[in-house]
Amino acid sequence: MEIEIQGLNPVLMDMVLRGQISAPRIAALVRLRSMVDGMAGSSYVTDTDAKALEARYGAMPEIRTWGDYFQTEIASAHFDKTDEEFDQVISTVRFDIIAAALIFEGKPAEFMNAVQGEALAAHGSAQPWNEAQEEAVHLDILRTYFLNMSLSTAAISASDRTWFEDFARSAEAV
């Protein structure tokens, strides 16, 4: 008997059947996938690349959208976390994707290059990173999200924007 959960990537069904992903986590993963796919202006795997992979391996890839990617990555890498930790991972990814669009949209190439350069310098450091280097690397991750996912602030829903602002305020209060 084949079971399917609407909005959950099929590759995660074995984890669901083994009890590694609870119902609340499934719901959070489905919401994340929907939000990410609603914001992404590109696919994780293009149709052309998917067809080439199918021709080469005889099957279409199951991870096709950015929502698929984040959903499966979080579920497989964080299934053993506490519910609180798992929710924090989901919230962090949601926040970062929205932040990437807000920070980088309309920025000139010089800004993008400077962000990348600071991150490369941090990666080249032989010493443990200081706070500024950690922030530089994180900002470059957001830049990569922005570019690879073709993010746009126009795709941020009103509810996601409100959630983002509330999350930012609560983080500042800590």
KESE-291355 format. One record per residue (C-alpha): x, y, z; residue number from 1; residue in one letter. Coordinates in steps of 0.5 Angstrom, whole numbers, plus 2048, in hexadecimal, padded with zeros to 3 digits. Last residue first. Example, Ala and Ser with C-alpha at 12.3 -4.5 7.8 and 13.67 -1.06 7.14 Angstrom:
<recs>
<rec <81B,7FE,80E>,2,S>
<rec <819,7F7,810>,1,A>
</recs>
This chain:
<recs>
<rec <822,84C,82E>,174,V>
<rec <81D,852,82D>,173,A>
<rec <821,853,826>,172,E>
<rec <81F,84C,824>,171,A>
<rec <817,84D,826>,170,S>
<rec <817,854,822>,169,R>
<rec <81A,850,81C>,168,A>
<rec <815,84A,81D>,167,F>
<rec <80F,84F,81D>,166,D>
<rec <812,853,816>,165,E>
<rec <813,84C,813>,164,F>
<rec <80C,84A,815>,163,W>
<rec <809,850,812>,162,T>
<rec <80D,84F,80C>,161,R>
<rec <80B,848,80B>,160,D>
<rec <803,84A,80C>,159,S>
<rec <804,84F,807>,158,A>
<rec <807,84B,802>,157,S>
<rec <80E,84B,800>,156,I>
<rec <80E,84A,7F8>,155,A>
<rec <80F,852,7F6>,154,A>
<rec <815,852,7FB>,153,T>
<rec <819,84D,7F5>,152,S>
<rec <81D,847,7F6>,151,L>
<rec <820,844,7F0>,150,S>
<rec <821,83E,7F4>,149,M>
<rec <829,83D,7F2>,148,N>
<rec <82A,845,7F2>,147,L>
<rec <826,846,7F9>,146,F>
<rec <828,840,7FC>,145,Y>
<rec <830,841,7FA>,144,T>
<rec <82F,848,7FD>,143,R>
<rec <82C,845,804>,142,L>
<rec <832,841,804>,141,I>
<rec <836,846,803>,140,D>
<rec <833,84A,809>,139,L>
<rec <834,844,80D>,138,H>
<rec <83C,844,80B>,137,V>
<rec <83D,84B,80D>,136,A>
<rec <839,84B,814>,135,E>
<rec <83D,845,816>,134,E>
<rec <843,849,814>,133,Q>
<rec <841,84F,818>,132,A>
<rec <840,84B,81E>,131,E>
<rec <847,848,81E>,130,N>
<rec <848,842,81A>,129,W>
<rec <84D,83D,81C>,128,P>
<rec <854,83E,81A>,127,Q>
<rec <857,83C,813>,126,A>
<rec <853,841,80F>,125,S>
<rec <852,83F,808>,124,G>
<rec <84A,83E,809>,123,H>
<rec <84A,845,80C>,122,A>
<rec <84D,848,806>,121,A>
<rec <848,844,802>,120,L>
<rec <842,847,806>,119,A>
<rec <845,84E,805>,118,E>
<rec <846,84D,7FE>,117,G>
<rec <83F,84B,7FD>,116,Q>
<rec <83C,851,800>,115,V>
<rec <840,855,7FC>,114,A>
<rec <83E,852,7F6>,113,N>
<rec <837,853,7F7>,112,M>
<rec <838,85A,7F9>,111,F>
<rec <83C,85C,7F3>,110,E>
<rec <836,858,7EF>,109,A>
<rec <831,85D,7F1>,108,P>
<rec <82C,85C,7F6>,107,K>
<rec <825,85C,7F3>,106,G>
<rec <822,856,7F7>,105,E>
<rec <828,854,7FC>,104,F>
<rec <826,855,803>,103,I>
<rec <81E,854,802>,102,L>
<rec <81F,84E,7FE>,101,A>
<rec <824,84B,803>,100,A>
<rec <820,84C,809>,99,A>
<rec <81A,849,806>,98,I>
<rec <81E,842,805>,97,I>
<rec <822,843,80C>,96,D>
<rec <81C,844,810>,95,F>
<rec <818,83E,80D>,94,R>
<rec <81F,83A,80E>,93,V>
<rec <81F,83C,815>,92,T>
<rec <818,83B,817>,91,S>
<rec <819,834,814>,90,I>
<rec <81F,833,818>,89,V>
<rec <81C,836,81E>,88,Q>
<rec <816,831,81E>,87,D>
<rec <81B,82B,81E>,86,F>
<rec <81E,82E,824>,85,E>
<rec <818,82E,827>,84,E>
<rec <815,827,825>,83,D>
<rec <81C,824,828>,82,T>
<rec <821,822,822>,81,K>
<rec <821,81B,81F>,80,D>
<rec <81E,81D,819>,79,F>
<rec <823,823,818>,78,H>
<rec <827,821,812>,77,A>
<rec <822,81C,80E>,76,S>
<rec <81C,821,80F>,75,A>
<rec <820,827,80E>,74,I>
<rec <823,825,808>,73,E>
<rec <81C,822,805>,72,T>
<rec <818,828,806>,71,Q>
<rec <81E,82D,804>,70,F>
<rec <81F,829,7FD>,69,Y>
<rec <817,828,7FC>,68,D>
<rec <816,82F,7FD>,67,G>
<rec <81C,831,7F8>,66,W>
<rec <818,82D,7F3>,65,T>
<rec <81A,827,7EF>,64,R>
<rec <81C,821,7F5>,63,I>
<rec <819,81B,7F2>,62,E>
<rec <81E,81B,7EC>,61,P>
<rec <81B,818,7E6>,60,M>
<rec <81C,810,7E5>,59,A>
<rec <820,80C,7E0>,58,G>
<rec <827,80E,7E2>,57,Y>
<rec <82A,812,7DC>,56,R>
<rec <823,814,7D8>,55,A>
<rec <820,816,7DF>,54,E>
<rec <826,81A,7E1>,53,L>
<rec <826,81E,7DA>,52,A>
<rec <81E,81F,7DB>,51,K>
<rec <81F,821,7E2>,50,A>
<rec <825,826,7DF>,49,D>
<rec <820,829,7DA>,48,T>
<rec <81B,82A,7DF>,47,D>
<rec <81F,82D,7E3>,46,T>
<rec <821,82A,7EA>,45,V>
<rec <821,82F,7F0>,44,Y>
<rec <81C,833,7EC>,43,S>
<rec <81C,83A,7EB>,42,S>
<rec <818,840,7EE>,41,G>
<rec <817,83E,7F5>,40,A>
<rec <812,841,7F9>,39,M>
<rec <80C,83D,7F9>,38,G>
<rec <811,837,7F9>,37,D>
<rec <814,839,7FF>,36,V>
<rec <80D,83A,802>,35,M>
<rec <80A,834,800>,34,S>
<rec <810,830,802>,33,R>
<rec <810,833,809>,32,L>
<rec <809,832,80A>,31,R>
<rec <809,82B,808>,30,V>
<rec <80F,82A,80D>,29,L>
<rec <80C,82D,813>,28,A>
<rec <806,828,812>,27,A>
<rec <80A,822,811>,26,I>
<rec <80E,825,818>,25,R>
<rec <807,825,81B>,24,P>
<rec <805,81E,819>,23,A>
<rec <80C,81B,81B>,22,S>
<rec <812,819,817>,21,I>
<rec <816,814,819>,20,Q>
<rec <810,80F,81A>,19,G>
<rec <813,80A,815>,18,R>
<rec <80D,80B,810>,17,L>
<rec <80F,812,810>,16,V>
<rec <816,811,80F>,15,M>
<rec <814,80C,809>,14,D>
<rec <80F,811,807>,13,M>
<rec <815,817,806>,12,L>
<rec <817,815,7FF>,11,V>
<rec <80F,817,7FD>,10,P>
<rec <810,81E,7FE>,9,N>
<rec <80B,820,803>,8,L>
<rec <806,825,800>,7,G>
<rec <800,820,800>,6,Q>
<rec <802,81A,804>,5,I>
<rec <802,814,800>,4,E>
<rec <802,80C,802>,3,I>
<rec <803,807,7FE>,2,E>
<rec <800,800,800>,1,M>
</recs>
